[in-house]
Amino acid sequence: MLATATKRPIDAASLRLHASGAHTLRVLVADDEPFVRKFMAAVLLRDGHEVREAQDGLEALHLIEAHPESFDVLITDVQMPRMDGLTLARRVRERFPGIDIMYVTAYSPEAAEGVSPRVLRKPFRPQALIAGLRELVAPQHLRCASA
């Protein structure tokens, strides 16, 4: 039997608010390029988030399956060996819809077109990664604030 998760509302009261105004999120970064993966992890850590890393889609899926409650957001490269980011995202959405997904790619953003408007083109600046993440989760915060 497959484990499933429902969309967890992000409770504003339970999130730690940092001086930057950002909320702490539990982020899984999946990218087969070690430099890019470490760069994203460092940027996210500096912004106050909890970060785990996976070197490809298969490793990321295993981490999520083992502890789905440990992740709010998956940031995945589109092109990776063993399991690409689009396949990973499809499987995560089917089984764990509470995890938001953002894509990064060195190729045309159209590689993920029709799947998500949340595509960040490599190379990118740290500010673009943080802005993309905040934009991704902003609708959840607005729903919580209006409830």
C-alpha positions as CSV (number, residue, x, y, z in Angstrom):
1,M,0.0,0.0,0.0
2,L,1.3,3.4,-1.0
3,A,1.7,6.1,1.7
4,T,-0.1,9.3,0.8
5,A,0.0,12.7,2.3
6,T,-2.6,15.4,2.2
7,K,-1.8,19.1,1.7
8,R,-0.6,20.3,5.0
9,P,-1.6,23.9,5.5
10,I,1.4,25.9,6.7
11,D,0.3,27.2,10.1
12,A,1.7,30.7,10.4
13,A,1.9,30.3,14.2
14,S,4.1,27.2,14.0
15,L,6.6,28.7,11.6
16,R,9.7,30.5,12.8
17,L,9.8,34.0,11.5
18,H,13.3,35.3,10.7
19,A,14.6,38.8,10.6
20,S,14.4,38.6,6.9
21,G,10.7,38.1,7.1
22,A,11.1,34.5,5.7
23,H,9.4,31.5,7.2
24,T,11.4,28.3,7.9
25,L,10.7,25.7,5.3
26,R,11.9,22.1,5.1
27,V,13.4,21.9,1.6
28,L,14.8,18.9,-0.4
29,V,17.2,20.0,-3.1
30,A,17.7,17.4,-5.9
31,D,20.4,18.2,-8.5
32,D,23.1,15.9,-10.0
33,E,25.6,18.8,-10.2
34,P,27.3,18.9,-6.8
35,F,28.4,22.5,-7.1
36,V,24.8,23.7,-8.0
37,R,23.3,21.5,-5.3
38,K,25.6,22.8,-2.6
39,F,25.1,26.4,-3.8
40,M,21.3,26.1,-3.5
41,A,21.6,24.4,-0.1
42,A,23.9,27.1,1.2
43,V,21.6,29.9,0.0
44,L,18.6,28.3,1.5
45,L,20.3,27.6,4.8
46,R,21.5,31.2,5.0
47,D,17.8,32.2,4.5
48,G,16.9,30.2,7.5
49,H,15.5,27.0,6.0
50,E,16.1,23.4,6.8
51,V,17.7,21.7,3.8
52,R,18.4,18.1,2.7
53,E,20.2,17.2,-0.5
54,A,19.8,14.4,-3.1
55,Q,22.1,13.8,-6.0
56,D,19.4,12.6,-8.3
57,G,15.6,12.0,-8.5
58,L,15.8,8.4,-7.3
59,E,17.6,9.4,-4.1
60,A,15.2,12.3,-3.6
61,L,12.2,10.0,-4.0
62,H,13.6,7.5,-1.4
63,L,14.1,10.4,1.1
64,I,10.6,11.6,0.6
65,E,9.1,8.1,0.8
66,A,11.0,7.5,4.0
67,H,9.9,10.7,5.7
68,P,7.2,12.6,3.7
69,E,6.4,14.7,6.7
70,S,9.9,16.1,6.7
71,F,9.5,18.2,3.5
72,D,7.5,21.2,2.6
73,V,9.2,21.9,-0.7
74,L,11.1,19.9,-3.4
75,I,13.5,21.9,-5.6
76,T,14.5,19.7,-8.5
77,D,16.7,19.9,-11.6
78,V,14.7,18.9,-14.7
79,Q,17.5,16.8,-16.2
80,M,19.2,14.2,-14.0
81,P,20.4,10.7,-14.3
82,R,18.5,7.6,-13.0
83,M,15.3,9.7,-12.6
84,D,14.7,13.1,-14.1
85,G,13.0,15.9,-12.2
86,L,9.8,15.7,-14.2
87,T,9.3,12.0,-13.3
88,L,10.2,12.7,-9.7
89,A,7.7,15.6,-9.5
90,R,5.0,13.5,-11.0
91,R,5.5,10.7,-8.5
92,V,5.7,13.1,-5.6
93,R,2.5,14.9,-6.7
94,E,0.7,11.6,-7.0
95,R,1.7,10.3,-3.6
96,F,2.6,13.4,-1.5
97,P,0.5,16.3,-2.8
98,G,1.4,18.4,0.3
99,I,4.9,18.9,-1.0
100,D,5.3,22.0,-3.2
101,I,7.7,21.7,-6.2
102,M,10.0,24.1,-7.9
103,Y,12.2,23.3,-11.0
104,V,15.6,24.5,-11.9
105,T,17.1,23.9,-15.3
106,A,20.1,24.8,-17.5
107,Y,18.0,24.2,-20.5
108,S,15.0,26.1,-21.8
109,P,12.4,26.7,-19.2
110,E,9.9,25.2,-21.7
111,A,11.4,21.8,-20.6
112,A,9.0,21.9,-17.7
113,E,6.3,23.9,-19.5
114,G,2.8,22.7,-18.8
115,V,4.0,21.1,-15.6
116,S,4.7,24.2,-13.5
117,P,5.2,27.9,-13.9
118,R,7.8,27.6,-11.2
119,V,11.0,27.2,-13.3
120,L,14.2,28.9,-12.5
121,R,16.8,29.0,-15.3
122,K,20.4,28.2,-14.4
123,P,22.6,30.1,-13.8
124,F,20.7,32.2,-11.2
125,R,21.6,34.5,-8.4
126,P,20.9,33.6,-4.8
127,Q,18.1,36.3,-4.7
128,A,16.3,34.6,-7.6
129,L,16.2,31.3,-5.7
130,I,14.9,32.9,-2.5
131,A,12.3,35.0,-4.5
132,G,11.2,31.8,-6.3
133,L,10.8,29.9,-3.1
134,R,8.8,32.7,-1.4
135,E,6.6,33.1,-4.5
136,L,6.0,29.3,-4.4
137,V,4.8,29.3,-0.8
138,A,3.2,32.7,-0.7
139,P,-0.3,31.5,-1.6
140,Q,-0.3,29.1,1.3
141,H,0.6,31.9,3.7
142,L,-2.1,34.1,2.3
143,R,-4.7,31.3,2.8
144,C,-3.5,30.8,6.4
145,A,-3.7,34.5,7.1
146,S,-7.2,34.8,5.8
147,A,-8.5,31.8,7.6
